[in-house]
């Protein structure tokens, strides 16, 4: 019988001479192979060995869809609120380049009331000088810039519509040669709208007309409250996602909101995302640690810090209650409290008027945008 062995060139028959050679040099051959393998393995370990840390998988708790929906409705029990807050603004205009601008914290006083009304006052800390006041009645917004920290040329009274899209206006001003001042005004005033904070502070209740689904997700996070060397610094945290869909006229479904529930140690509403008509994220709202609001004991386990990110407007605003037990909840405020009046006599910037002029083909000029208030 003829035997064959593998060669890197071809298969050759094993002859008697081959067998004789293998029998003489076999022990040496296998010894060399063993030593070479030993050297490769151990030298390889020295080369690739690396200390890595796997995120710690945190234990998760279970909850039903009904329990998650009840938690949303618990947040929605707050129908009006008045509170003093610490505000911190972050400009994310250059986030694509890996940088952002964080502005010094300011004092804020906020009054919100359903369905979507808000009054927000921003003050310089300590001296309590008003920087800005803004209101929204649910349809229109008004912003008074009272202190621009400089020459005063940016002090304006800005008016606009909540649902209006001023992107086209901003792009037009970007192309305008003499629209530099206007462009800065539109970006600064139109983007920071008071109504951006109503859904964050007054969570809307579950809508029986909409459809809800639940799924789960795990996310790797860094816990900044832990030491960086702690095994609990980098963790894998589990969440429930409660998605809300509205049925469209053609029978299709469109996502409206997404609620994130932290499943570690129970289930906690940790995040809310709002979507626009194109199903893109409009607001990304993160809820911080919980505590009691008011001194009544009726509003326990509510977030003491809220962070609102507006991806399109490229900014983030953090709101932290200064004195949680001094918060007022449940009081009814007149509708006139949410319509800011230009009592300061500031130059007015009507974004709707400016947008209409642009659509009519009129050029972007300072005189076309800014007008003195009517007396």
C-alpha positions as a printed Julia matrix, in Angstrom:
375×3 Matrix{Float64}:
   0.0     0.0    0.0
   1.27    3.44  -0.91
   1.01    6.24   1.71
   0.87    9.97   1.0
   1.87   12.97   3.11
   1.05   16.62   2.63
   3.52   18.92   0.96
   3.33   22.62   0.2
   4.11   21.76  -3.42
   2.3    18.48  -4.22
   1.44   15.09  -2.8
   4.28   12.57  -3.07
   4.34    8.84  -2.32
   6.05    7.77   0.91
   8.86    5.4   -0.02
  10.98    3.14   2.17
  13.76    5.71   2.15
  11.39    8.3    3.51
  10.3     6.01   6.32
  13.91    5.29   7.22
  14.73    9.0    7.34
  11.69    9.74   9.48
  12.53    6.96  11.9
  16.06    8.32  12.4
  15.19   12.01  12.72
  11.65   11.69  14.12
  12.51   12.33  17.8
  14.6    15.39  16.91
  11.89   16.67  14.58
   9.13   16.5   17.17
  11.37   18.03  19.85
  12.07   21.04  17.63
   8.36   21.43  16.86
   7.47   21.31  20.55
  10.11   23.91  21.49
   9.05   26.21  18.66
   5.39   25.96  19.67
   6.26   26.66  23.32
   8.29   29.73  22.35
   5.58   31.09  20.06
   2.84   30.65  22.63
   4.68   32.26  25.51
   6.22   35.07  23.48
   2.77   35.75  22.0
   1.25   36.08  25.47
   3.84   38.72  26.35
   2.96   40.68  23.21
  -0.87   40.66  23.24
  -1.56   40.57  26.95
  -3.5    43.68  27.91
  -5.46   44.66  30.96
  -9.03   45.48  29.94
 -12.1    46.18  32.03
 -15.47   44.83  31.05
 -18.45   47.05  31.96
 -20.22   45.78  35.05
 -23.66   44.43  34.15
 -26.11   45.9   36.66
 -29.03   43.83  37.89
 -32.34   44.88  36.37
 -35.88   44.78  37.71
 -39.03   43.9   35.79
 -42.14   46.03  35.21
 -45.26   45.65  33.11
 -46.36   48.06  30.39
 -49.24   49.16  32.6
 -46.81   50.04  35.41
 -44.67   52.11  33.05
 -47.71   53.98  31.74
 -48.86   54.65  35.3
 -45.46   56.18  36.05
 -45.87   58.59  33.13
 -49.27   59.58  34.48
 -47.78   60.08  37.95
 -45.43   62.69  36.5
 -48.39   64.22  34.67
 -50.19   64.95  37.96
 -48.25   68.23  38.03
 -50.58   70.62  36.17
 -48.91   73.88  37.12
 -45.71   74.9   38.87
 -43.79   77.91  40.08
 -40.15   77.47  41.05
 -36.76   79.15  41.29
 -34.05   77.28  39.44
 -30.37   77.33  38.56
 -29.98   77.5   34.78
 -26.94   76.46  32.78
 -26.77   76.95  29.03
 -24.49   75.02  26.67
 -23.97   76.06  23.07
 -23.47   72.93  20.95
 -23.03   74.75  17.64
 -19.54   73.3   17.27
 -20.33   69.81  18.58
 -19.39   68.35  15.19
 -15.83   69.54  15.87
 -15.79   68.03  19.36
 -16.24   71.26  21.32
 -18.97   73.24  23.04
 -19.34   76.48  24.96
 -20.68   76.33  28.53
 -21.98   79.61  29.86
 -21.99   80.66  33.51
 -25.04   79.56  35.48
 -27.89   82.02  35.94
 -30.82   82.26  38.29
 -34.21   81.49  36.83
 -37.82   81.79  37.88
 -40.26   79.63  35.96
 -44.05   79.43  35.94
 -45.65   76.68  33.85
 -49.27   75.67  33.41
 -51.11   73.21  31.21
 -51.65   72.82  28.41
 -48.41   74.5   27.28
 -47.98   77.89  28.92
 -44.73   79.15  30.41
 -43.1    82.26  31.84
 -39.33   82.18  32.3
 -37.22   84.92  33.86
 -33.42   84.77  33.72
 -31.33   86.82  36.18
 -27.68   87.44  36.93
 -26.81   85.63  40.19
 -26.31   87.67  43.4
 -27.27   91.09  41.99
 -30.54   89.67  40.55
 -30.52   91.83  37.43
 -32.88   90.59  34.71
 -31.09   89.23  31.64
 -34.15   88.02  29.79
 -37.83   87.28  30.16
 -39.8    84.99  27.88
 -43.31   83.62  27.63
 -45.36   81.24  25.5
 -49.13   80.88  25.58
 -48.93   77.56  23.74
 -49.16   79.12  20.28
 -46.98   82.24  20.25
 -43.74   83.06  22.05
 -42.2    86.36  23.13
 -38.65   86.96  24.31
 -37.28   90.16  25.83
 -33.48   90.42  25.88
 -32.84   92.99  28.59
 -29.09   92.69  29.06
 -26.64   91.6   26.37
 -23.56   92.23  28.49
 -22.21   94.81  26.08
 -23.22   97.7   23.87
 -26.92   97.02  24.12
 -27.46   96.62  20.36
 -28.7    93.06  20.9
 -31.37   94.12  23.38
 -34.55   93.22  21.53
 -38.14   92.12  21.95
 -38.62   89.04  19.78
 -41.96   87.55  18.7
 -42.73   84.36  16.84
 -44.92   81.29  16.46
 -44.25   78.07  18.35
 -44.72   75.73  15.41
 -43.02   77.92  12.81
 -39.87   76.7   11.08
 -37.37   79.53  10.79
 -34.65   77.36   9.24
 -35.27   78.89   5.81
 -35.0    82.37   7.31
 -31.69   81.56   8.97
 -30.28   80.11   5.75
 -31.33   83.22   3.88
 -29.56   85.42   6.41
 -26.46   83.24   6.15
 -26.28   84.16   2.46
 -26.92   87.85   3.11
 -23.88   90.12   2.94
 -25.19   92.74   5.38
 -27.21   90.4    7.55
 -24.55   89.7   10.16
 -26.32   91.41  13.03
 -29.68   90.03  11.96
 -28.28   86.54  11.68
 -26.89   86.63  15.19
 -30.2    87.96  16.52
 -32.24   85.26  14.81
 -29.92   82.48  15.99
 -29.77   83.72  19.56
 -33.42   84.63  20.03
 -35.4    82.29  17.78
 -33.61   79.13  18.87
 -34.04   79.56  22.62
 -37.81   79.4   22.82
 -39.68   79.18  26.14
 -41.97   76.4   24.89
 -38.96   74.08  24.61
 -39.24   73.56  28.36
 -42.97   73.0   28.85
 -42.98   69.29  27.94
 -39.91   68.75  30.12
 -41.51   70.29  33.21
 -45.11   69.25  32.51
 -45.03   65.7   31.16
 -48.13   65.03  29.08
 -50.25   62.09  30.3
 -50.82   58.86  28.42
 -53.16   59.39  25.45
 -55.72   56.56  25.09
 -56.03   57.34  21.36
 -52.37   56.48  20.75
 -50.59   53.13  20.55
 -47.81   52.1   22.95
 -45.13   49.43  22.69
 -42.43   48.29  25.13
 -38.93   47.03  24.37
 -35.65   46.73  26.29
 -32.15   48.04  25.71
 -28.78   47.9   27.48
 -26.43   50.85  27.35
 -22.8    51.25  28.46
 -22.44   54.32  30.68
 -19.91   55.99  32.96
 -21.15   56.74  36.48
 -19.42   60.02  37.34
 -20.38   59.59  41.01
 -17.97   56.63  41.22
 -14.18   56.62  41.33
 -12.74   55.99  37.87
 -10.91   52.92  39.2
 -14.08   51.47  40.67
 -15.67   48.48  38.89
 -18.94   50.44  39.07
 -17.57   53.41  37.11
 -18.25   51.82  33.7
 -21.51   49.89  33.79
 -24.03   48.32  31.48
 -27.44   49.64  32.51
 -30.76   48.22  31.37
 -33.72   50.32  30.26
 -37.31   49.84  29.21
 -38.35   51.88  26.16
 -42.0    52.89  26.08
 -42.75   54.21  22.59
 -45.86   56.24  21.8
 -47.28   56.2   18.25
 -50.04   58.34  16.75
 -52.15   56.91  13.94
 -52.08   58.98  10.76
 -54.9    59.61   8.29
 -53.49   57.02   5.89
 -53.44   54.38   8.64
 -49.69   54.51   9.22
 -48.1    55.1   12.62
 -45.77   57.97  13.56
 -43.64   57.99  16.68
 -44.48   60.89  19.0
 -42.59   60.21  22.25
 -40.16   57.7   23.7
 -39.8    57.19  27.45
 -36.68   55.59  28.93
 -37.11   53.8   32.27
 -34.01   52.93  34.29
 -34.48   49.31  35.46
 -31.77   49.27  38.12
 -33.22   49.09  41.63
 -36.79   49.41  40.33
 -38.06   51.43  37.39
 -37.55   55.19  37.12
 -38.45   57.59  34.32
 -34.96   58.71  33.32
 -35.43   60.21  29.89
 -38.06   61.48  27.46
 -37.54   62.04  23.75
 -39.97   64.06  21.62
 -40.14   63.58  17.85
 -41.12   65.97  15.06
 -43.28   65.34  11.99
 -40.35   63.66  10.24
 -39.76   61.33  13.21
 -36.52   63.09  14.08
 -35.67   63.93  17.69
 -36.98   67.38  18.56
 -36.15   67.36  22.29
 -34.02   64.99  24.34
 -34.9    65.39  28.02
 -32.9    63.72  30.8
 -34.27   63.52  34.35
 -31.76   63.49  37.19
 -31.94   62.22  40.75
 -35.34   62.29  42.38
 -36.62   64.01  45.49
 -39.68   65.73  46.93
 -41.13   68.92  45.47
 -43.19   71.22  47.71
 -43.43   70.74  51.47
 -46.75   68.89  51.27
 -45.37   65.38  50.71
 -47.76   64.88  47.75
 -45.09   65.17  45.07
 -42.32   62.79  46.07
 -39.88   61.01  43.76
 -39.83   63.68  41.09
 -36.65   64.86  39.31
 -34.7    67.64  40.98
 -32.64   68.32  37.86
 -33.81   68.37  34.24
 -31.6    68.66  31.18
 -33.14   69.66  27.84
 -31.16   69.18  24.63
 -32.43   70.61  21.34
 -30.39   68.96  18.56
 -31.69   71.2   15.77
 -31.13   74.42  17.69
 -27.78   73.06  18.93
 -28.08   73.89  22.6
 -28.57   72.23  25.99
 -30.2    73.83  29.02
 -29.96   72.36  32.52
 -32.58   73.34  35.11
 -32.0    72.53  38.8
 -34.46   73.42  41.56
 -32.83   75.8   44.04
 -35.16   74.96  46.94
 -37.33   71.94  46.1
 -39.62   72.26  49.13
 -40.39   75.89  48.2
 -41.85   74.9   44.83
 -45.55   75.73  44.34
 -47.67   73.15  42.49
 -51.37   73.27  41.58
 -52.05   77.0   41.58
 -54.09   78.46  38.71
 -52.55   81.43  36.86
 -54.35   83.84  34.51
 -53.69   83.5   30.78
 -52.36   87.06  30.67
 -49.39   85.96  32.8
 -48.07   84.07  29.77
 -48.22   86.93  27.25
 -45.16   89.1   27.74
 -45.64   92.81  27.05
 -42.9    95.1   25.78
 -43.02   97.48  28.72
 -39.32   98.31  28.26
 -39.8    99.94  24.83
 -37.3    97.62  23.16
 -36.88   97.4   19.41
 -39.07   94.57  18.18
 -38.07   91.67  15.98
 -41.08   89.88  14.45
 -39.81   86.6   13.05
 -43.09   85.79  11.31
 -43.09   89.14   9.54
 -39.46   88.7    8.55
 -40.14   85.2    7.21
 -43.1    86.48   5.18
 -40.97   89.27   3.71
 -38.28   86.81   2.77
 -40.8    84.53   1.08
 -42.07   87.56  -0.85
 -38.55   88.14  -2.17
 -37.61   91.16  -0.09
 -33.91   91.49   0.89
 -32.69   90.94   4.48
 -31.95   94.35   5.96
 -31.83   95.71   9.47
 -34.59   98.22   8.76
 -36.87   95.45   7.54
 -36.45   93.37  10.66
 -36.34   95.72  13.61
 -39.14   98.16  14.37
 -39.97  100.35  17.29
 -42.9    99.1   19.4
 -46.22  100.78  18.93
 -47.12  103.33  21.59
